[in-house]
Amino acid sequence: MQIADFFVVFYWLLTASVFLRIIFKRRPVSSSLAWVLIIIVFPFLGVLIYLFFGEIQLGKRRAERANALRTPFLENLTKFLSGHETPEPKGHAARSIYQIMHQRDGIGGLSYKNFAVLADPDSIFDQWLHDIENAERDIRMEFYIWHPHGRVNEVTEALIAASERGVSIEILVDHAGSWPFFMFSADLKRMRAAGIKLLPTLPVNIFRNLFRRVDLRLHRKLLVIDHIICYTGSMNMADPRYFNAHKKFGPWIDIMLRFEGAAAFGVSKVFSWDWELETGERNFPQLKTELENCNRWLSIIPSGPGQGEAVMHQIMLSIIHRANSSITIATPYFVPSEAIFEALCHAAQRGVYVCILLPKISDSKMASFASESFYSGLLNAGVELRLFHQGLLHAKAIVVDSEMALVGSMNIDMRSLQLNFELSVAIYDTESCEDICELLSSYKEQSIPVDVNAWHERPRYRRVAERFMYFLSPLL
């Protein structure tokens, strides 16, 4: 056999084996067809792309840790927090989330107090610094991006000072999202020298990525002080005046929530899960005093490989189908599954007011074209699409019937729904939801609606790009 013939036979055997693997994985048909398209359009390269990105592979060591951690994690969760569980909420959408989380984790929701919605970057940094400076025992942080410029430098100094006075500090930062920080920042060495445990999560290198997916990322944003004060939402450890400065899409616009009580203690347990998954060290939070019972409740929803990667997709469909009057969504990237897209269209067609707020200019051209491939169907169904023009709308929030809000780190795309480690909170308290509704209303005032007629007159090249990205949207 000639060498050329050998390579031809090898290629077709390899391609056939990958096709069979795609079929037997029983993934959604749209996702399977997208992978087949990639492999056909990009011979051999498409096969390599699939081997690196095609399947959710956490890696043997982390998968074993996740399996071993599940039972003790839930036992510890219910042991400390069972007395703080919320009664079942009354709203249809809220009740569906409560039931899903109660079935999965044994606790549907947890109490909280001193709730605040923070949207101004300086206010967020001021609050972070105040609570860090007053921390007594523990500080825990997780971020996708750590950008050591601007007011982040103030946070660094406050953390070093806290560590020097005896506060235990543990920080997880995504390796791919923050590689310049790990490669070049002098602050990293200073923080570690001060006794701060700061680790890169899911490190990216060739050897490791032969055994797990390279694009599984820690996308959570959280800060927990003494296990009783929590911040979570969409903002990275980055000052928007310095991060991606001078880009045409403008500063990133984010939401962070601050709350205290049992719900904050629950988020600290989520950190414990991530810490053990990365290090193998078990470090569940311990209470110094009894938690106070509060009369407001929310559900903590961690998602990602090993933690129920389908839970957010289930929750999204549940709240959309149960909406009675309105759905308002703010997201920087909108590349939904076919099921979520159809659910939103059906909601609009049965008279629910559906409004989706998106940035006018995205930081990703591919994501922008993929998002726009859904516009025509949404507009024809009666969905209102509005483009935010005061910066990159990076906030991730959903409000249903003005009585339930979902806020966190999750984008409306398959990466967030299936691949990333995300953290969301579902808020059931009416007063807290009103604060989020007011913020989304301010975003609406700073946005312009997509005109149906003008949209249908867009250039042909955009239509071609949209259709191509539409086929790839199940993988984005």
RAPE-V832734 format. One record per backbone hydrogen bond with DSSP energy under -1.0 kcal/mol. NH is the residue of the N-H (numbers start at 1). CO is the residue of the C=O. If there is no record, write none. Layout:
BEGIN
NH,CO
NH,CO
END
This chain:
BEGIN
6,2
7,3
8,4
9,5
10,6
11,7
12,8
13,9
14,10
15,11
16,12
17,13
18,14
19,15
20,16
21,17
22,18
23,19
24,20
25,21
26,23
32,28
33,29
34,30
35,31
36,32
37,33
38,34
39,35
40,36
41,37
42,38
45,43
46,42
48,44
49,45
50,46
51,47
52,48
53,49
54,50
57,55
63,59
64,60
65,61
66,62
67,63
68,64
69,65
70,66
73,69
74,70
75,71
76,72
77,73
78,74
79,75
80,76
81,77
82,78
84,81
86,109
95,91
96,92
97,93
98,94
99,95
100,96
101,97
102,98
103,99
104,100
105,101
106,102
110,298
111,84
112,296
113,260
116,258
118,256
124,120
125,121
126,122
127,123
128,124
129,125
130,126
131,127
132,128
133,129
134,130
135,132
139,168
140,224
141,170
142,222
143,172
147,237
149,147
152,149
153,150
155,151
156,152
157,153
158,154
159,155
160,156
161,157
162,158
163,159
164,160
165,161
166,163
167,162
168,137
170,139
171,197
172,141
173,199
174,143
175,201
178,174
182,178
183,179
184,180
185,181
190,186
191,187
192,188
193,189
194,190
195,192
196,191
197,169
198,196
199,171
201,173
209,205
210,207
211,208
213,57
219,421
222,142
223,231
224,140
225,229
226,138
228,225
229,225
230,259
231,223
232,257
233,221
234,255
237,145
238,236
242,239
243,239
245,242
247,244
250,247
253,392
256,118
257,232
258,116
259,230
260,113
261,228
263,111
265,261
266,262
267,263
268,264
269,265
270,266
271,267
272,268
273,269
274,270
275,271
276,272
277,273
278,274
279,275
280,276
298,110
299,426
301,424
303,422
307,304
311,308
314,310
315,311
316,312
317,313
318,314
319,315
320,316
321,317
322,318
327,353
328,399
329,355
330,397
331,357
335,412
341,337
342,338
343,339
344,340
345,341
346,342
347,343
348,344
349,345
350,346
351,348
352,347
353,325
355,327
356,384
357,329
358,386
360,388
368,364
369,365
370,366
371,367
372,368
373,369
374,371
375,372
378,374
379,375
380,376
381,377
382,379
383,378
384,354
386,356
387,448
388,358
389,446
392,251
394,253
394,392
397,330
398,406
399,328
400,404
401,326
403,400
404,400
405,427
406,398
407,425
408,396
409,423
412,333
413,411
417,413
418,414
419,415
420,415
421,217
422,303
424,301
425,407
426,299
427,405
428,297
433,429
434,430
435,431
436,432
437,433
438,434
439,435
440,436
441,437
442,438
443,439
444,440
445,441
446,442
447,444
448,387
450,385
455,451
456,452
458,455
463,459
464,460
465,461
466,462
467,463
468,464
469,465
470,466
471,467
475,472
476,473
END
